[in-house]
């Protein structure tokens, strides 16, 4: 491990970045250095400008992917090497962010009814009823369910933050049904994952969850593009349409910047 890599990794850990983010940032910096055959410490604004153009022109990367590269290089130069002047040499590329599709209440009901089993239905219902991110839902444990306070403890929110999500009564009923079935099948334990993956000792992966949502949408004959985030966005939009204050919705979602749009 090079001295610079060690420095950057320690800085990422010190700031409590997620492991996946840390690995991605390290790989991006490695590719940047390999492109010029020199240590990033010896590279400057000219090389950064050339590399950003290379990512668009030669690698044909999307603006969102280039944004990730810029974020990694910003972290290296500004946070790790303390070269604050480099921030202005690392502009974020503009990108158009289309609003995600919103499901109507009827479409949400069709989606839930189209789940092929109780396990899938419980996950779909958890996503919609709480507005959780898919990674948050995948890592829920049985002990995170607080039926007395009607809350779900989200321990691994974005940025490592902790928060409580709502636990509606109808969701609690379904989760209790799933607990009974899962316990009988031997895949659930009192201190284990709420939604085990292919191996009971590991949680379901975000990729598996995405596939389950897509398959349920297809079975429900929903033509909109549907994924786990669609249910999160629909949850927020339906609350907004019901007159819930935007600041309350932001707290429920675990973000301070989320702005859902009302559907037509």
N, C-alpha and C positions, 0 to 999 in steps of 0.2 A: 504494500500500500504506500503510495507516494505521500510526502508530507502535506501537499495541497489537498489531496483527496481526504486525508485524515482530518485536516482542519475543517473542511466543508462538512464532512459527516458529523463531526462533533458539534458544529454550529447548528446543523439541522436537528440533531438530537436535543441540543440545549433549548431550542425553540419549540420542541415537541411536535415536529412535523411527522405526519403519518409515514410508516415504513415504505409504503408503495411510492409515495411522493419523493422520499429521500432516494430510493433506488432509481427512480426516473430521472431526477435532477443529476445524480452522479453519472448516469449513462449519457445524458445530453452533453455534459461538460467533457466527458471522455471523447465523444465524437467530434466535438468542436476542436479539441486539441489535436486529435488524429488528422483532421482535415488540413491542418497547417504544419503538422509534424513538430510542434513546439508546445511547451508548457503554457497554459493559459495566462500565467503570470507575466509572460513575455509578449502577450498579444494585447492589442489595444483597439481603439475606436475604428481604425481602418479595417482591421480584420473582422471585427464584429459586423460592420456594415456590409462587407463582402459576403460574409457567411449568411446573413439574413437574406440577402438577394439570392444566394445560392439555394437556400431552402425553398424559396418560391419558384425560382426560374428552373433549376435543374432537378430538384427533388419533388417538385409539384405538390408540396405539402399544403394543407388547408390553413387558413388564417388561425383557426383555433389551435392547431398543432404547433404552428410557429409561435403563437402566444405562450405555449408551454415551454418552448425552447428559450424564449426571451425571459420568462420567469426564472428559469434555472440559471441563466447567465447573470441575471440581475442579482440573484441570491449569492452567486459566487463572488462577483466583483463588489457589490455594495455591502452585503452582510458579512461575508467571510473575509475578503481582502480589505474592506473598509475604504474602497475607492468610491466615495459617494458621487463624485463628478461623473462617473460612468453611467449613472442612471439616465441622463439625458441622451446618451448614445445608444440606449437600448429601448427605443419606442415600441409600444405594443401595436401590432398591426390591427387595423379596423376590421371588423367582421360583422356581417348581418346575422342577427340572432332571431330566427323565426319563432314566434310564440308556439309552444307545444299545444297539441290538440287538447281540447277539454271534452270529457265525456258528459253526456246528460245524465240525470239521475236514472232514467230508464235504461240507458246503456250500461251504467254501473251495475244495476240490478241484473241485467242480462249476462254481463261478464261474470258476476259471482255465481249465477245459476249454471253457467257453462263450465265451471271448474270440474275437472274429471273425478275428483275425490275430495274428501274432507280436508286432507293435508293442503292441497292446492287452494281450496276455498278459504281456509283459515289464513293463509299467507296473503291472498288477494284482499281479503277483508281487512287485515291488519294494515296493509299499505294504504288503502283508501280511508279507513276510519281514523287513522292517526296522522297521515301525511308524512310518514317517515321516509327518509332516503332509503334506497334499497340496501346499501351496506349496513345501515343501522338496523334494519329489520332482520337481516340475515344473521346478525350476531346477538340477537336477543336470547336471553336465558330464561328458564322457567321462573327463576327467582326474581326476575325483573317485573313480573306481573304482581301488582299490588291491588288485590281485589277489595281490600278494606277501604282504601282511599280512592279507588277507581282510577288508578294511574299506571302507566308503564314507564319504568326507569330506562332511559336511553343513556347508556354508559359510554358509548363510543361515537358520539356525535361528531360533526365536522369540526376539525381543529382540536379534537380531544375533549371537547366540552361535554358536560353532563346536563341533562334536562329531564323533565317529566312530560310525557305525552298523555293525551286523553285516553281513557279506556271506557268506551261506550258499553252499555249493558248488553246489547246484542252481540258485540264482539266478544265480551267476556263469556257469554253462553257458548259461542262457537269454539273459543279457545279451551273451555272446559271439556267440550265434547272431544276435541282433538287430543287433549291430555289423556283422557280415558282410553282412546283408541291407541295412541302412541305408546302409552304405558303398557297396555296389554300386548302390544307387538314387540315390546322390549327395546324400542328405539328412543324412549324418553326416560329421563331420570330427574329427580327433584332438583338437582343442581346442574343439570345438563342444558343443552341447547333447546330452545323452544321449537326451532325448525331444523332438525338434524339433516345433514346431507346424505350422500350415498353411504357414508360411514357414520355411525351414531356418535362417534367421538368428535366429529367435525361438523360445523354448521353448513347449511346449504350455501352454495356459491352464488355470487351475484349473476353469473352467467346462466346458471340453472334457473334462477328466479326469473330472469328476463325471458327465457324460453317458455316458462310456465305462463307468464302473462300474455305473451304473443299467441300461444296455442289457445288459451281461453278466449282471447279476442276473436280469433279465427272461428272458433266453435260458435261464438255468439253472433257471427256474421257482422262484426263491426268493421267498417271499411276505413276508419281513421287509423293513423299510425299510432299504435298503442305500445307502451312499455311501462316499466315500474314508475318512471317519473310522471307519466300521464296521470296516474292515480294520485300522486302527490299534488300535482297542479290542479286536478279536478277537485280534490279535497279543499284546497285553498280558495278556489274560485267559487265553489258552492257556499262556503262560509261567508265570503264577501257578498254574494248575492242575497244571503239571508240577513245581511245587515251587521255582521260581526265587524268590529273595529279592526282596521288593518294592523294596528300595533299588537292586538291580541293574536291575530293570525301569525304574525312574525314570531311571536314567542312560541306558539304551538309548533311552528315549523323549525324552530331552532336557528333562525337567521334574522338579521337586522335589516336586510335589504330586499327581501322577496316582495314583489309587487304583482300579484295575480291579476288577470284581466277577466272582466265579466264576459260570459259567453252570450251569443245571440240566441 
